Amino acid sequence: MFSLRSLALLVASYVVLPRLTFLPPNLHAVLVVFGPFLLPRALDWALAARATRPSLPVQPVPRRVQRALYLLFVGALASLGLSLARFAPANVFLQTRSHVRTETSVLFARLRHVRPLTATDEALRAKFALSGRNRLLYLAYGPDALLACMWCASAGGDDQQRYFAYSLPAIVVPHLAHLVLIGLVTSSLVAGPESARFRTHAAIAGVLLVVVEAWYMGTYDLTANKAAVSVAQLDCVFWRVRLMRYLAFVAVDLGLALVLWATSTNRWLAQPVSLAQHLEAATKQAEDTLNKLRALGLLTNSVHRDATLRGVREDYWRTEGQVMAEVVQDPAVVEHINSVMSSMDFGALQGRVGQVADGILAGIDSLRTSPGHEEAI
């Protein structure tokens, strides 16, 4: 007989997964083939993690973690702003709606109708007129690498790696800034131990981003744009990778912020307080109590040594005794005391007192008969 879980997994594996046709073909094929085997394992893992997590109460976000969340929010907001086309170099092919085979004169004539030409545009005109390969390099590595690199061009046609080497610092610098942000928000000095345990995972994610981008740009095939006959078929790699880079920064920052928020509030992967932390808290509390007792002893000694303070103390207790004696002699107070005394069960009270006394005497007898006590005697 099928259970509700089996029916749900059957529907998800053979009805839902085959209909996810919007996914990339390779990923869709993998899900269709391995989905029926992976879904039960994932569900068992989630149920086991939920059952074995410690039952700790949900707590507010610690102050240190709040600082880390603020930094991650600012970093994600900055990355989202930098991903806008306003902060990216202008793409003359997209601005003029021209493909890569458009004549240079026609291309920049169209650009002149869009906006006034600049010195950079004139330099690009000279580069495009010199060689058609420069257009492919422009789309792959951007205008700065094409115009500023004076040692990249070569007669042998193997200049792609030179342009990649020139543009590599521009690729790595944003990732280094992102790694600095990740290291800052996962530092125990800034966000405490709650975020320090995810330092390695966040660093691996940041390093993986820069490695993937550098590998993709270093192995990109320039000839992919040769067959483009329209603007829609152009692969503007430099602008596309730049957009994906900053969106990946946003995803990593928001994901890390979500993990820090969930773990610091004991909503996910809650860790009980360790024995060392318990001992540290108990020791600190004992030290505070000892310091208060020492301060109280010093204050008491000062009161006893000073004649004026000692007189004030004696006057207080003398006055307090007189007031309490007058209160006790009041008929209404005496009546209430008598009513309370009459309602008390003295037999039960005597039994409890006897139990307490027997417990104290038993403890004293056990100390007397202990081996350590006999050896001390």
C-alpha positions in Angstrom: 0.0 0.0 0.0 1.4 3.4 -1.0 1.9 6.0 1.7 1.4 9.7 1.2 5.1 10.3 1.0 5.6 7.7 -1.7 2.8 9.2 -3.8 4.2 12.7 -3.4 7.7 11.5 -4.5 6.2 9.6 -7.4 4.3 12.6 -8.7 7.3 14.9 -8.2 9.7 12.5 -10.0 7.6 11.4 -13.0 5.2 14.3 -13.4 6.8 17.6 -12.1 10.4 17.1 -13.1 9.7 16.2 -16.8 7.7 19.3 -17.2 10.5 21.7 -16.1 11.4 22.3 -19.7 12.5 25.9 -19.0 15.7 24.6 -17.4 18.9 24.1 -19.5 18.7 20.9 -21.5 21.6 19.2 -19.7 20.3 20.0 -16.3 16.8 18.9 -17.3 18.1 15.6 -18.5 20.1 15.0 -15.3 17.0 15.8 -13.2 14.8 13.5 -15.2 17.3 10.6 -14.9 18.5 11.0 -11.4 15.6 12.8 -9.8 13.7 9.7 -8.6 16.8 8.6 -6.8 17.9 12.0 -5.4 14.5 13.2 -4.1 14.1 10.5 -1.4 17.7 11.0 -0.2 17.2 14.7 0.0 13.9 14.3 1.9 15.5 11.8 4.3 18.4 14.2 4.9 16.1 17.1 5.6 14.0 15.1 8.0 17.1 13.8 9.8 18.6 17.2 10.1 15.3 18.5 11.5 15.0 15.7 14.0 18.5 15.8 15.3 18.9 19.6 15.7 19.0 20.8 19.3 15.8 22.2 20.7 17.1 25.7 21.4 14.7 28.7 21.7 14.7 31.3 18.9 16.6 34.3 20.0 17.0 37.9 18.6 19.9 38.6 16.2 23.1 39.3 18.2 24.5 42.8 17.9 27.7 41.6 16.2 25.8 39.6 13.6 23.7 42.7 13.0 26.9 44.6 12.0 27.8 41.7 9.6 24.3 41.8 8.1 24.5 45.6 7.5 27.9 45.2 5.8 26.5 42.4 3.6 23.5 44.5 2.7 25.7 47.4 1.7 27.9 45.2 -0.3 25.0 43.6 -2.1 23.5 47.0 -2.8 26.8 48.3 -4.2 27.2 45.2 -6.4 23.7 45.6 -7.7 24.4 49.2 -8.5 27.6 48.4 -10.3 25.8 45.8 -12.4 23.8 48.5 -14.1 24.7 49.5 -17.7 25.3 53.1 -16.6 28.5 52.1 -14.9 29.7 49.9 -17.7 31.7 51.0 -20.8 29.5 51.8 -23.8 29.0 49.1 -26.4 29.0 50.7 -29.9 27.4 47.7 -31.5 24.4 47.7 -29.2 24.1 51.5 -29.3 23.9 51.5 -33.1 22.1 48.2 -33.4 24.8 46.9 -35.8 26.3 43.5 -36.2 30.0 42.6 -36.3 30.3 42.7 -40.1 29.1 46.3 -40.4 31.5 48.6 -42.3 33.5 50.8 -40.0 32.4 54.0 -41.6 28.7 53.0 -41.5 29.1 51.9 -37.8 30.5 55.2 -36.6 28.1 57.2 -38.9 25.3 55.5 -37.0 27.0 56.2 -33.7 27.3 59.9 -34.7 23.6 60.1 -34.9 23.2 58.6 -31.5 25.7 60.8 -29.6 28.7 63.0 -30.3 31.9 61.1 -31.0 34.7 61.2 -28.4 38.4 60.6 -28.6 37.8 57.0 -27.5 35.4 56.5 -30.4 38.0 57.8 -32.9 40.6 55.4 -31.5 38.1 52.6 -31.8 37.5 53.6 -35.4 41.2 53.3 -36.2 41.3 49.9 -34.5 38.3 48.5 -36.3 39.6 49.8 -39.6 42.9 48.1 -39.0 41.7 44.6 -38.5 38.3 42.8 -38.2 39.8 40.7 -35.4 39.9 43.8 -33.2 36.1 43.8 -33.2 36.1 40.3 -31.8 38.6 41.3 -29.2 36.5 44.3 -28.4 33.5 42.2 -27.7 35.5 39.7 -25.6 37.7 42.0 -23.5 36.2 45.4 -23.7 37.4 48.8 -25.1 40.0 49.4 -22.4 42.0 46.2 -23.2 41.8 46.9 -27.0 42.9 50.5 -26.8 45.3 50.6 -23.8 47.3 47.5 -24.3 50.3 48.4 -26.5 52.1 45.1 -26.4 49.1 42.8 -27.0 48.8 42.9 -30.8 51.0 40.4 -32.7 51.4 39.5 -36.3 50.9 35.8 -35.7 47.3 36.0 -34.6 47.9 34.5 -31.2 47.2 37.8 -29.3 44.1 36.5 -27.4 46.1 35.3 -24.5 47.9 38.6 -24.3 44.7 40.5 -24.2 43.4 38.1 -21.5 46.6 38.6 -19.5 46.1 42.4 -19.7 42.5 42.2 -18.6 43.1 39.7 -15.8 43.8 42.4 -13.1 40.6 44.1 -14.0 38.8 40.7 -13.5 40.5 39.9 -10.3 40.3 43.2 -8.5 36.5 43.2 -7.9 36.7 39.6 -6.7 39.5 40.6 -4.2 37.3 43.4 -2.9 34.5 40.9 -2.5 36.8 38.5 -0.7 37.8 41.3 1.7 34.2 42.0 2.5 33.5 38.2 3.1 36.6 38.0 5.3 35.4 41.1 7.3 31.9 39.8 7.9 33.1 36.3 8.9 35.8 37.6 11.2 35.3 36.8 14.9 36.3 40.3 15.8 33.5 41.9 13.8 30.6 39.4 13.9 31.6 37.0 16.7 31.8 33.1 16.6 28.3 32.9 15.0 29.7 33.9 11.6 33.3 32.7 12.0 32.3 29.1 11.5 31.2 29.9 7.9 34.4 31.6 7.0 35.8 28.7 5.0 32.6 28.1 3.1 32.3 31.8 2.2 35.9 32.0 1.1 35.6 28.9 -1.1 32.6 30.5 -2.8 34.5 33.7 -3.4 37.5 32.0 -4.8 35.4 29.7 -6.9 33.8 32.8 -8.6 37.1 34.3 -9.6 38.5 30.9 -10.8 35.4 30.3 -12.9 35.4 33.7 -14.5 39.2 33.7 -15.2 38.9 30.2 -16.7 35.9 31.2 -18.9 37.5 34.3 -20.2 40.9 32.6 -20.8 39.3 29.8 -22.8 36.6 31.8 -24.7 36.5 31.2 -28.4 36.7 34.5 -30.3 35.4 33.0 -33.5 31.9 32.5 -32.0 30.9 36.0 -33.1 32.0 35.6 -36.7 28.8 33.9 -37.7 26.6 36.6 -36.1 24.5 38.4 -38.8 22.3 40.4 -36.4 22.6 42.2 -33.1 20.6 39.5 -31.4 23.2 36.9 -32.3 26.1 39.0 -30.9 27.7 37.6 -27.8 29.0 40.7 -25.9 31.1 38.6 -23.6 32.7 41.5 -21.7 29.4 43.1 -20.8 27.6 39.8 -20.1 30.3 38.5 -17.8 30.5 41.8 -16.0 26.8 41.7 -15.3 26.9 38.1 -14.1 29.9 38.8 -11.9 28.1 41.5 -9.9 24.9 39.5 -9.8 26.9 36.6 -8.4 28.3 38.9 -5.7 24.7 39.9 -4.8 23.7 36.2 -4.6 26.6 35.3 -2.4 26.2 38.2 -0.1 22.4 37.7 0.3 22.9 34.0 0.8 25.5 34.5 3.4 23.3 37.0 5.2 20.4 34.6 5.2 22.6 31.8 6.7 24.0 34.1 9.4 20.5 35.3 10.3 19.1 31.8 10.5 22.0 30.3 12.5 22.4 33.2 14.9 18.7 33.1 15.8 18.8 29.3 16.2 16.4 28.8 13.3 18.8 26.6 11.5 21.9 24.6 12.4 21.5 25.7 16.1 24.5 24.8 18.2 24.1 24.4 22.0 26.3 26.4 24.3 29.5 24.5 24.9 30.8 23.5 28.3 33.7 25.9 28.0 31.3 28.8 27.4 29.2 27.7 30.4 32.3 27.6 32.6 33.4 31.0 31.3 30.0 32.5 32.1 29.8 30.9 35.5 33.4 32.1 36.3 32.6 35.6 35.3 29.4 35.6 37.4 31.3 34.3 40.4 34.0 37.0 39.9 31.3 39.7 39.7 29.7 38.4 42.9 33.0 38.3 44.7 33.8 41.8 43.7 30.4 43.0 45.0 31.0 41.2 48.3 34.4 42.8 48.7 32.9 46.2 48.0 30.2 45.5 50.6 32.9 44.4 53.1 34.9 47.6 52.5 31.7 49.7 52.9 30.8 47.9 56.2 34.3 48.4 57.6 34.2 52.1 56.6 30.8 52.5 58.4 32.1 50.8 61.6 35.3 52.8 61.6 33.7 56.2 61.2 32.0 57.5 64.3 29.4 59.6 62.4 28.4 56.8 60.1 28.2 54.4 63.0 25.9 56.8 64.9 23.7 57.1 61.8 23.5 53.3 61.6 22.6 52.9 65.3 20.0 55.6 65.0 18.4 53.9 62.0 18.1 50.5 63.7 16.9 52.1 67.0 14.2 54.0 65.0 13.3 50.9 63.0 12.8 48.9 66.2 10.6 51.5 67.7 8.4 51.7 64.6 8.1 47.9 64.3 7.2 47.6 67.9 4.4 50.2 67.5 3.2 48.5 64.3 3.0 45.1 66.1 1.1 46.6 69.0 -1.6 47.9 66.7 -4.9 46.1 67.2 -5.6 45.6 63.5 -2.2 44.1 62.9 -2.5 41.8 65.9 -5.9 40.6 64.6 -4.4 39.8 61.2 -1.5 38.0 62.8 -3.8 35.9 64.9 -6.0 35.0 61.9 -2.9 33.9 59.9 -1.6 31.9 62.8 -4.9 30.2 63.4 -5.0 29.0 59.7 -1.5 27.6 59.7 -0.9 23.8 59.9 1.8 23.6 62.6 1.9 19.8 62.4 2.9 19.9 58.7 5.3 22.8 59.4 7.0 20.9 62.2 7.3 17.9 59.9 9.0 19.9 57.2 11.3 21.5 59.7 12.2 18.1 61.0 13.0 16.8 57.5 15.3 19.8 56.9 17.1 19.2 60.2 17.5 15.5 59.5 18.9 16.3 56.1 21.5 18.7 57.6 22.5 16.2 60.3 22.8 13.4 57.7 25.1 15.6 55.6 27.3 16.4 58.7 27.5 12.6 59.6 28.5 11.7 56.0 31.3 14.3 56.2 32.5 12.9 59.5 32.6 9.3 58.1 34.2 10.2 54.8 37.7 8.8 54.1 39.1 12.3 53.4 37.8 13.5 56.7 39.4 10.6 58.7 42.7 11.2 56.9 42.6 14.9 57.8 41.9 14.0 61.4 
